[in-house]
Amino acid sequence: MKRLAYIFLMAAMVLSCGRPAAQKKALPITGTFINLPYQDVRNKYTNPAEMDGTDPQMWTAKIAEMKNMGMEYLIFMSVANEEKAYYPSKLMDWHYPADRQSPVDAIMDAAAEHGMKVFMSTGWAKDQDDNLRDPAIKGRQIEMMEELAGLYGDHQAFYGWYLPVEDCLGPVLTDYAVEAVNALTARARELTPAAKILISPYGIFNSDFHDPRYEEQLSRLEVDIIAYQDEIGCVRERYPLTNLRSNWKKLRAIHDKTGVEMWANCETFAWERGTNDRTSALVPAPFPRLLSQLAAATEGGAERIVSFIMCGLFDDPASEYPLGQPEWSAKAYEDYMTWLSGDEHWALAEDFFIGNRGPVALEDVDDPWDIYAPGSHEIVLEDASSEVIVRLLNCHKDGIVPPAAISLYTSKDGKEWTLTEEKQTPVWKNTGHDAFVDMVVFENLPKAKHMKLAFTADNDVYLEVR
């Protein structure tokens, strides 16, 4: 155990229920990628191989569900795969029956009906590993763009282009990546002058922001929006949210000079088995992790938050076309929609993540957590309060696991104790990859002169009492 005095000090702070007026609020997710092809095991639940992903009725229903979740933007990841198209192409064979509406048409029409904006993809020329160094790949992407502009350039839902050039930003964006983007952009401007152009690169985690070439290369990109992958789902670092918070602010300073919109592409997923492995299925992340990601992007100055991926990962349990991991996707949907509707528990958790409650420990073992070894522990709170908040670091990969339950006792004399309430800590089944912060709240407590918390730990416990 360390910093016991810190616990006593923080426990004396009485926090009122509800959110004070004019406090910061995390941006919601207002856009999702749409992933049509099944490529590998990562798609096991999001668009399973046994599902008819070309069914136009399914897509009509799913787009309506996305609208109900607050999605304003839809971004096609790709509209072709392995030289077969999901739209009525003359360049390629079709990936859907000739006697039914194409999935791209169905999505575009449903988006128009709901007033949504669509970024059309220019990929894939071959597959998810398209290499724009290959002139044939670049040429085919431009041919696809020309064909797609003719089919959808005047469609009510068409808003812009997503260029699937996911090159690494770090340490500095390469010349070939800039040139590949700008070659596609130049043709897009000719075909659809009013269209917005979006890219979504990765590599924030190893970007060299101090190298003057970093800003120079970003400034050369002829795009309207950069939606940076936040890489939290891919777990590029041991505790990736720590550096991400400062990196968003560094990117914001660059974008203030370039005039290009800075969006966040929050990775909402975790992994069923191996981390960042194509043989491991994507499953929803624990919601506290996602809520912290949204707070970080908002605090860092992102203008909008989109996600890879909401459609097929978060799923309405009442849907006629269920997708996603059957249990976890419904849980993710319910948690997200509950937060969106203003649930007090999630609003309180958000307040800590976004800084409304002052400096707090977050998703890093080096933050000011109080540490308890396996065994039984009691924490005496020197000043009783009507509310006690226990924040807990959850990091199974490092052997840091909250206790199964926490008990709160009260006493008149500090000698005889009465069990007032016991609370179970949150249980997440997909915890093997991330560090995130859980929270247990004891509220509306009776007046008492003395209080204490008690728990038994099977692993190391990192907690903070507020």
Secondary structure, DSSP 4 states (H G I P E B T S, - for coil): ---HHHHHHHHT----SS--TT---PPPEEEEEE--S--SGGGTTTS-TTS-TT-HHHHHHHHHHHHHTT--EEEES-SEETTEESS--SSSEESS-TTS--HHHHHHHHHHHTT-EEEEE---SSSTT--TTSHHHHHHHHHHHHHHHHHHTT-TTEEEEE-----B-SSS--HHHHHHHHHHHHHHHHH-TT-EEEE--B-GGG--TTSHHHHHHHHH---SEEEEE--TTTT-SSSHHHHHHHHHHHHHHHHHHH--EEEEEE--EEESSSTT-TTS-EEEPPHHHHHHHHHHHHHTT-SEEEETTSBTTB--TT-SS--SSTTHHHHHHHHHHHHHTT-HHHHHHHHHHHTTT-S---SSTTSS-EEE-SEEEEEEESS--S-EEEEEEEBGGGTB---SEEEEEEESSSSS-EEEEEEEPP--S--SS--EEEEEEE-SPPP-SEEEEEEEESSBEEEEE-
